[in-house]
Amino acid sequence: MTVRDRQGTALTALLAVCVLMLGLGWAAWKEKAFPAWYPLLPLPVVAYFVRRYTRGHGEASQAVRLLGWRASGLSRLIGEWAGKGYAGAEFDNADHVFQRDLDLFGEGSLFELMATARTSIGRRRLAEYLTQHVSLEESVERQNAVRELRPLAELREQIGLLGRFEAQESNRETFDRWFAMPVMKAPAVVRVVAVVSTAVCVISALLGLAMVLPWSLVILIVLICVPVNCGLGLAYQPDVRRVVEALQPVGVEISVFREGLELLQKSEFQSAKLRRIVDTLRQGNASSSIRWIERMILWLNERNKDWFYGPSMFLLYATQMTMAIEGWRASHQDAMKAWLDDWAEFEVLNALAGYAYEHPGDPFPELVSGGPVFEGEALGHPLLAEEICVRNDVALPGPGSFYVVSGSNMAGKSTFLRTVGINSVLAMAGAPVRARRLRLSGLRVCASISVGDSLLNRRSKFLAEVERLKLTLEHARAGEPVLFLIDEIFSGTNSHDRGIAAAAVVKTLTGYGAIGALSTHDLALTAMADETLGRNVHMGSRDGTDPMDFDYLVKPGVTKESNALAIARMAGVPI
């Protein structure tokens, strides 16, 4: 029986029971056939079928969400994902050393392809994975975790369906704003007085209703307790208002986070990174602790109900609930920050595992210690569809090795550089790479491919490129294993100065052991490869007869082709 069928059955039964209750009510009132309370007997049956119908509604909603989740996965598999996911524009940084050069963020970017994390907490951590340099040991641990998560498609679906509805979020900024607030401090004696005063007031009222205490005594007790409560309420009103306002978004967003922790604490893993995450959550009993504060916030929000708002003021309800919540925050805030970090770490690993699952032909790279090395077979760009992705071998076997890539316009030089860079980013993040095989060491990627001018910052393209190269040199000088990728080095200056400056940059970088590649139209720069550990390669037309018929393959040696005039004629220039 389908979910819709079960809902229909429950609704039909519910209507039938309601008709029965109406009939019994009519008979009891009009015919006096039996006592007036008889029509209430089917109420448990009504409650049962209401629950069945509500549960069916929730299952139907989950089924719709699951179909949407699988449809988004299918769109990625068939290459129709660009513009339909999270582009990560908020993480874009023009000054980053390779972010824009490798198309990490924006529509059709690597981030959009991989950002399947359920919450923005995980998506933010994914942006950090793709942009921040880490140690080789960290990359190895990430890779092992992704390997273990890769086949767990059912777990990824469970993560994707967390929360009551798809738009429900958990933002780290929401919790950080709450953490940043000064903790509301109330002496222990104040909390005791508040509890005792409220309890005495409520108990005396109940005893009065039960005719145990005379109402004169009850009124006297209330007249003593209520002023005490009102005085405390007024004294702490500013703090209570501040906390309540901060808790409103927390109350909405905490449930997805808590459900995720519950799911994690039930899971068993073997890789060191995943085991550390789960052990930390279990040791702190994270999900139970978060569930407690979630309920406290929910109960605090009950004071906003019309029927309860007035009594809550006299009972000091909001003040006492706020004191309890702030007491929890004072003792659990640091632990909750760690739990948020653990959740972010798991979400990004799970997202990378989803990417790995959807690309079964992409292998995990071999991560090796030692000097800079990058050796790949059939290396391709992961953002290109398989049917149009041209693959190339790359061999940068040790410190100081580099390529000088010459070739005509539109031959694929820039894409080749981006292919090397983006696969390095994938490897360092712990993900599989687009290659038949890739062996590399821990590398700090530094690129100058899409550097542009900035009118706002009064910076020319040439100056921006110089600043990027300066940063690259600083990383190499600091002893870091740099992988440099430079497109058309110093294209904004004359050929003479360009040759001198370019040779100096490459000589300095390789002198510090950096490896990489630079592309150029200036064939004079190809002489650099003859003087160092460099190697001349080129890209061009398929057979040399048509300068616009490119095969995008890297070939040995210096190019002998030029297509500038052909491109100009194609653009309508009368040449």
N, C-alpha and C positions, 0 to 999 in steps of 0.2 A: 504494500500500500504506500503510495506516495505521500509526501508531506501535505500536499493540497487535499488529498483524499482524507487524511486523518483530521485535518482542520474542518473539512466539511462534515464529517461524522460527529466531531465534537460540537460543532455549532448546531447541527440538527438535534442532537440529544439535549443540548442546553435549552433550545427553544421548546422542546417537548416537556422538559421538567418545569420550565417557567409557566407553560400553559396549565400543567397539572397543579402548580401552586396557586394559580389564579382560580382554577376550578374549586380547589379545596377551600380557598379563602371565601369564595362566593357561598359555598355550601355551609361553611361555619357561620358566616354572618347572616345570610338570608334564611337558611333552612334550620339553623341551630342544631345541625346534625351531630356535631362534635365540638370539643373545646376550641377556642379561637387560636390556640398555639399550634394546632395540628398542621396548618399550612406551612409552618416553618420547618417541619421535619425533613423535607427534601433539600434544605440548605447545604448540607455537606456534599450532596450530589452535584448541586449547582457549582460549589467551589471546586469540585473535582474537574468538571468539564470546562470551567473557566480557565483552570490551570492548563488543561490539555490544549485548549485553543490558543492560549498565550504562548505555550511552549512551541506549538506548531508554527505560530507566527514568527517566533524567533528562529526556528529551524529553516523556515522559508527564506527569511532575510539572510541567514548564513549561506544558504544554497545559492542565492543570487550573488552574494559577495564572492563565493568560491568560483562561480562561473566567470565573474569579472577578473579574478586573480589569474585563472587559467587562460583567459583570453589575452591578458596582457603578456603572459609568457609566450603564447603562440605568436603574438605580434613581434616579439623579439626574435623568435626562431625564423620567421619568414622575412625579417628585415624591414618591418613596417612600424618600428618603435619610435623613431625620431619625432619629437614634438608632442609625444603622448605621456611622457613621464616627468620626473623631477630633473630639471636642467641644471640646478645648482648655481644659478646666477648670483646668489648671495655670497658665494664663496670665491667669486672671480676676483683676482688680484693682478693688476697690470704689471706690478713690480716684481712678481714672483719669478724665480730664475728659470722656470720652464712651463709654467701653468698654461699660458695662452699659446705658447709655441707648439704644445702637444695636443691642443683641443680637449682639455680635460673637463671644461665646464661650458654650458650653453646648449642650445638645441642641437641634437645629433652628436653629443659629446660622449666621451667614455663614461663620465659620471652618470649621464642619463641612462646609458645602457646597463649600468651596474647597480643603480640606486633602487633596489627592491626592499630596503629596510622598512619595517612597519612604521617606525616613528622618526621624527626629525633628529632625535638623539643619535640614532644609528647613521642617518645620512650625514650628519655633521662629522661623525667619526670616520665615515668613508672618505669625505673630503680631506681629512687629515692623513689618512692612509695613502692617498694618491699624491699628496703634495709635500709631506714631511720626510726628511731623511732619517733612516733608522739603521741600527746595527745589523750585521749579517745574521747574528744569532736570533734577533727578533724576527727577521724575515723567515728564517727556517721554522721558528715556532708557529708563525702565522700559516705557513704553507702546510705544516702537519695538521693544524686545526682545520683548515679548509679541505684538505684531503678527507678527513674523517666526516665532515659535514656534507661533503659533495653528494653522496647517494641518499641523504635523508630528505627526500622531497616532501614527505608527509609532515615532517616537523616544520618545514618552511611554510607549508600551507596553514598549519596551526598558528604560526607566528603572524602570518599575513591576515588572519581572521580575528586577531585579538580586538577586544573592545565590542561595544554594542552596535556601533555603526562605523562605516569606512572613514568618515571624516574626523572621527574622534582621534585626538593627537596626544602626544606627550612631548613637550618641548623642554629642553634643558634650561632655557632662559627663564621659563616660568618658575622652576624650582630654585634656580640661582637667585632670582629676585627675592624669593621667600627666605632663603638662607642668608642673604645680605642684610635683612632687617635686624635691628637690635632685638634680642630676646626680651619679651615682656617679663619683668621680674616682679614677683609677688612673694613677700615673706611667708614662711610656713604658717605662722599664726593667723595671717589674713585668710589663707586657704581653709584652715580649720574652722575659723569663725564663719566663713561663708557657707561651708558645708553644714555645720551644726545649725546655724540659723535657718537655712532653707529646709533642712530635714525636720526640725522642730515645728516649723510653720506647716509643712505638708502633713506630718503625722497628726498634729493636733486637729487639723481640718478634717482628716479622715475619721479620727475618733469622734469628732463632733457629729459627722454624718451618721456614724454608727451608734449614736446616742450613748457613747461611753463617757464623754466629757460634756459638761454643760456648755452651751454656746456662749455664755458670758465669759467663761474661762478661755474658750477658744478665741474669742474676739480680743481678749486681753493679750494672749500670746502673740496673735497676729499683729496687733498694734505695737508690740515690742520688736518683733522680728523684721517686719517690713521696713521700718526706718533704717535698721542696720543694713539690710540688703540694698536699699536705695542709696545710702551713703557710700557703700563700697562700689556700687554700680557707677555712681557719678564720679568717684575718685579715679576709677580705671577706665572710664568711657573712652578717652582719646586712644589709649593703647588697644582696647578691644576693637574699636572701629578700624584702626590701622591693620590689625591682624585679620579681621574678618574680610576686609577688602582684598588683602593679599591672598587669602585662602580660597577665594571664589574660583580663580582659574586653576589653582592646585587641585581643588575638589573635582573639577571636570576632567583633568588630565591624568590623575594619579592611577585610575583604574587600569588603563592599558599597560602601564608600567608594572603594576602589581600582578596582573595576569601573566605577563611575560616572565616575571620572577618565579611565579608558581610553576610554570611550565619548565623552566630551567632547573629548578630544584628537584624535579622528578626525573630528570634526564641523567644518563650515565655516559661518560665519555672516557677516552683513553689518552688523547693527546694532552701534553702538559699544560698548555694554555687554557684549554677548555676545562680541565680538571681544577685548575686554580680558581677559575671563575665560579664554578659550581660549589667548590669547597668554601669559598668566602661567603657565598650566599647562605649556605647551610649553617655554617658556624654562627652567623649573626641572625639566623632564623628570619631572613629578610622578608619573605612574602607575608608571614604572619604579622610581623611588625608593621609593614606597610598597610596590611588589611586593617589593623587596629586604628591607625591614624586616618585611614580612608573613612572608616565608620564614624570616627569622632567628628570629622569635617561634615559628613552627611547629617549627623545628629545636630550639629551646630546650625546647619542650614534650615532645620525644622522650625527654628524660631521665626522664620519669615512667613510661616503659614498664618493666615488671618486669625484662625481660632486660638492660636497659641501665643501670638506676639505679645498681647497684653499680660497674661499670666507669667510669661517668661521674664518680663522686666521685674516683676515683684519677687520672683524666685531666683533672681540673679543667675539665670540660666546661661546666657551668653558669656558672662564674665567667668563663670566656673568652667565652662567648656573651653574657653580660650586659654585659661590658666593650665588646664590639663594638656591641651595641644602644645602650648609653648613649653611645658615641662618635658614633653616627649621630644620636641625639637632640640632642646638644650642637651639632652642626653644621646640623641640618635642622629643629629645632623651630620657629623663626620662620617658615620657609618652609611647614611643614605647617599652622601656624595660618592662614596666608594661603590655602592650598589648601582648608582647611575652610570658610573664609569664601566662597571662590569657589564651592564646591559648594553651600553654603547659598543663595547668590544665584541660582545657576542653577536649583536645585530650586524656589524660590518663583516665579521667572519662568515655569518650565515648568508649575507648578500653575495660575498665573493664565491661561496660554495654554490649558490644558485647560478651565478655566471659560469662557474666551472661545469655544472650539471648540464647547462644549456649549450655548452661547447665541448662535447665529449672528445672531439678530435684534437683539442689543444692540450699539449702535455704540460706538466709542471716542470719548470726549469731546474737544472742542476746548479745549486748554489755552492760555491767553493770559496775557501778562505785564501788568503795570500794577496798578491798584487793585483792591480786592475786587469780584468780580462773580460772579453765579450766575444763569444764564438757561437754563431747560430747557423743552422741549416734550414733552408726554406722559410726564411723569416718573412712574415706578412703583417699587414696593418689590421688590427682587430675591428676597426670601424668600417672596413670595406667588406662588401658581400663576397662570399667565397668564390662565386663565378667570375668576379672581376679583380680579385685580389692576386696581384703578381708577387711572387715570392723570390727572395734573393738570399744568398749565403753571405755571411759577414764574419770576418776573421780579424779580431783585434786581440792577439794572443798574449800580450804582456805590456808592461809599463812603457810608455812612449810611442806605442804603435798608433797609427791613424791613417785615415783615407783622405785623399784629395779627390773629390768627385767633380769632374768636369762634364759639360754637356750643354746642349742647346736649350732654349726656353721650352717649358712645358714637357720636358723629357722625364720628369719624375724625381728630380734630385731632392727637392724639399720633402716630398712624401717619403723618400727613402730615409732621410734623417729622422723624420717623425716616427717612422716605423721602428728604428733602433731605440729611440727615446721612450716611446709609449710601451714597448715590451719590457724595457728596463723598469719602468714604473710598475707594471703589472707584477713583475718578478719580485720587486722589493715589497709590494703589498701582500704577497703570499698567494697570488692568483696564478692560474695557468697562462701560458703565452701562446701567441699565434706563430707557431713554428713547428718544424719536424723535430728539432732538438735545439736547446739553448743552454749553454754553459756560461755562467758569469759569476763574478765576485760581487761583494757589496759595493755599490756604485752611487756616487752623488751625481745626479744628472744636472747639467748646466747647458741651457740652450739659448741660441740667438737666431731664431727663425722668423718669428712674427713680431719683431720689435718695431714699433711705430713712433711717430712723433706725437707730441701733445701740446696743443695750443694753450690749454688750461695751465699746464705746468711750464710753459715756455721752454720746451725741450724739443730739439730737432731729432729726427730719426738717427742721425749720425751720433749725436750725444747720447741718446738712449742706448745705442749699440755699444758705445764705449763704456758706459756705466755697467752694462750687462757683462761685458768681457772683463771689466775690473773685478766684479764680484766673482766671476769664474776663476780668475787668477788668485784671488784671495783664498778661495776654498782649496785650490791646488797647493798654494804656498803653505797652508795650514796642515798639509800632509794628508788631506782627504783624498779618497780614490775617485777622482773626477772623470766623468764621461762627458766630453764637450761635443756639442752639435751646433755648427755655425753655418748659416746659409748666406752666401754672398758677402763674405767678410769685407767690411769697410767699403761697401759699394758707393757710399756717398762722397768719396774723395777721388783725386786723380790717380792714374795708374801707378805713377812713380811712388807717391807716398803710400799708396795702398800696398804695394809689394813689400816695402820696408816694414810697415807696421804689422802686416799680416805675418810675415816671417818671424818678427820679434815675438808676437803673441804665441804662435805655434811652438817656437823654440822654447819659450818660457814654460808653457804648459807641459810639453813633453819632457822638459828637463826635470819637472817635479813628478814625473811618472804618469801624467794624465793620458788617457786614451780617448779617441773620438773620431769625428769626421767633419770636414768642411766642404761646402760646395762652392763652385765659382764658374763664372763665364770667362774670367780673365785667365787665359792659358799661361800667362807668365807666372802665375802662382803655382802652377803644377811643378815647377822646379824645386819647390820645397820638399817634395817627396823624395827627390834624388839625394838630398843632403842629410836626411834623418832616417828614422825608422818608418817613414810614411810610405804609402803605396798609392799610385795613381790608378784610378778607375774612372769609367765614364758611363753615361747613359745617353741614348739617342734613338734613332730610327731603327726600324726592324731590319732592313737590308741595305740601308745607305742610299737608296734611290729616291725615296719620298721623305723629305725632311719633317713631315708632319705625321708620319706613320710610326708611332712610338710602340716599343715593346716593353718599356719600363724595367728592363733587366740591367743589372750592373755588369759591366764588361771590363776586362783589364785594359790598362793603358789610358792615354790621353785622347780626348775626343778630337775628331777631324771634321766635325759637322758644324753647320750654322744654319739657323732657320729664321733669323730676325726679319729678313726681307720677306720671306714667305708669310710670316705672321702679319706683317704690315700690309701686304697685299690682301690678305684674308679680311683685314679690318677695313678695307676700302681705300687705303692710302695709295695714291697713283705713283707707283714705282716701276 
